[in-house]
Amino acid sequence: MPTVLNQLLTILKHIIETYQLNDSIDVLEYAAKLIHLLQDVHSAENTNYSLEPFSHAIDQLALCLTARISNRFIVPSSLNA
């Protein structure tokens, strides 16, 4: 599991740095939630855990990332004229 956590951290770090999202509270919040969930699963003795929290955190993180990244590529209509 540490390998999976390291991979997740590497991916999140790359995305956050590349798109300069370190001031995006919602992105950081869901990234932290996903990291915490992964750490809990790794430390838990019980292997009968629910995937629902992971799905929710990933969905919310994807929505936040999409919204933040899309805003960086939108050209104001005044520049198109």
KADAVEN-V822011 format. One record per residue. N is the residue number from 1. SS is DSSP state (A for helix, B for strand, O for the rest). PSI is psi as a letter, one per 30 degrees, with the letter a starting at -180 (* if undefined). D_FIRST is the distance of its C-alpha to the first C-alpha in whole Angstrom. Layout:
<<N,SS,PSI,D_FIRST> <N,SS,PSI,D_FIRST>>
//
This chain:
<<1,O,e,0> <2,A,e,4> <3,A,e,5> <4,A,e,5> <5,A,e,6> <6,A,e,9> <7,A,e,10> <8,A,e,11> <9,A,e,12> <10,A,e,14> <11,A,e,15> <12,A,e,17> <13,A,e,18> <14,A,e,20> <15,A,e,21> <16,A,e,22> <17,A,e,24> <18,A,e,26> <19,O,g,27> <20,O,h,28> <21,O,g,26> <22,O,f,26> <23,O,g,29> <24,O,j,28> <25,A,e,27> <26,A,e,26> <27,A,e,23> <28,A,e,22> <29,A,e,22> <30,A,e,20> <31,A,e,17> <32,A,e,17> <33,A,e,17> <34,A,e,14> <35,A,e,12> <36,A,e,13> <37,A,e,12> <38,A,e,8> <39,A,e,9> <40,A,e,11> <41,A,e,9> <42,A,e,6> <43,A,f,9> <44,O,k,11> <45,O,e,13> <46,O,k,14> <47,O,g,13> <48,O,i,16> <49,O,l,15> <50,O,k,17> <51,O,f,16> <52,A,e,19> <53,A,e,18> <54,A,e,15> <55,A,e,18> <56,A,e,20> <57,A,e,18> <58,A,e,18> <59,A,e,21> <60,A,e,23> <61,A,e,21> <62,A,e,22> <63,A,e,26> <64,A,e,26> <65,A,e,25> <66,A,e,27> <67,A,e,30> <68,A,e,29> <69,A,e,29> <70,A,e,32> <71,A,f,34> <72,A,f,34> <73,A,f,36> <74,O,k,38> <75,O,k,42> <76,O,k,44> <77,A,f,47> <78,A,f,50> <79,A,f,48> <80,A,f,49> <81,O,*,53>>
//
